[in-house]
Amino acid sequence: MPLPLTLLNLLHETFPQGAVSTAEVERRAYAHDNSRHAQIPDAVVFPTTHDQVEALVRACREHRVPLTARGGGTSSTGASVPMAGGVVACFTRMNRILRIAPDDRLAVVEPGVTNEALQQALAPHGFFWAPDPGSAPWCAVGGNLACNASGPRAVKYGSTRDNVLGLAAVAGTGESFRAGTHTTKDSTGYDLTRLLIGSEGTLALITETTLKLTPRPAAVRSLRASYTDAGAAARAVARIMAQPVTPSALEFMDALALKLARDHQPEAGVPEADALLMIEVDGEPETLDVAAHAVARAARGDGLTDLVVATDAAQTAALWAARKALSLAQRAATQHKVNEDVVVPVSRLPELVNGVRRLAEKHAVPIVSFGHAGNGNLHVNFLPRDVDEIERAYAALPELFALVIALEGTLSGEHGIGVVKREFMPLALPAATLDLMRGIKAAFDPDGILNPGKLLP
């Protein structure tokens, strides 16, 4: 159903020429994200100010028209797909870095700033923002907040939720509000900032955020440990996380992940092993030897076949080449990848790794396991190559999620729920918890216009 003429007129009054479009080519461009879901919206708008966003939400609420926010469109869960049509608000033009305050260790930015652009702006000040998803060149800070996206550094520096101090937003009611502070300590009422992070645009549209900054480490040391099997590597992860030195990255790759990377990029020097850990420690130069030694000692144990410590930048880049080659290698292997990012307590990681191997054998479908093992967060990617394998992969999904819940884990570590995992939410959360969440949704968005069909079953 086309948008009401009165709403279209309001959109043209609110947004200047070139910032609102109903052309089919534009609407198709914003119909999808990095999932396989797509739905063409009725209009696309490009806000550049908070007042425009407030007027947009009020207009959509008045006409009961769905409104979906998006940034770089890198979500793999369909979180930014306008499943109910309506209006897409693309925040890529709202991309100013408003303030960098090293003395307060904060930055104030608009939601359309890309993660990479932010990091580049912070580098001359000697700081960084901890979240570092693999899509950093394209993903927007607003999207990082929406899905609580993190990346390898979360093992030491925390997830997005741990690195945001405050924000400005517009609720589904059309009311503007601020949450949080410009201070690193705050004990004043409910923590609405953390509530909105990970809410996938279902409660409010964020127009500004105050980010907690971290000093850049003076030095970094990388290690690579190879193992005879994935279980041995997973047990090594548990040992590493049980000792006092916290790595700044602790990444896991199984045998199939290594083979794909090796076949796709032979020049990368990817080792032949049944499992691999990429480990990084950071800090002052005089502390790195002690930190690297402590982590290496924990990495040693049953199944270790090789342990390499980088001594310069070139060796560091060479060690990380396997991990960097993997994403493109998977895309080259199949266009039907089913991408999950489950998470369990680190102590249960060996059970998860073994359980995934059994699922691959039971359902006769290739499964690649890799990811942020220091947080217990594995990307479990099914790689079906034909129709039969696609059916078997989707048949295995409920078993994967049931395994993760049995191991005291949950459905997503950083990708979010979106539409692809929405039906599995009752596995992860009891009915009473989901009812409380629905109550929160109703308070922020009483008419259900914000990103309908996502997150809550």
Secondary structure, DSSP 8 states (H G I E B T S, - for coil): ----HHHHHHHHHHS-TTSEE--HHHHHHTSB-SSS-B---SEEE---SHHHHHHHHHHHHHTT--EEEESS---SSSTTS-TT-SEEEE-TT---EEEEETTTTEEEE-TTSBHHHHHHHHGGGTEE-S---TTTTT-BHHHHHHHT---TTHHHH--GGGGEEEEEEEETTS-EEEEE-SSS---SS--HHHHHTTSTTSSEEEEEEEEE-EE--SEEEEEEEEESSHHHHHHHHHHHHHSS---SEEEEEEHHHHHHHHHH-GGG-----SEEEEEEEEE-HHHHHHHHHHHHHHH-STTEEEEEE--SHHHHHHHHHHHHHHHHHHHHH-S--EEEB-B--GGGHHHHHHHHHHHHHHHT--EEEEEEGGGTEEEEEE---SHHHHHHHHHHHHHHHHHHHHTT-BSBSSS--TTTSGGGHHHHS-HHHHHHHHHHHHHH-TT--BSTTSS--
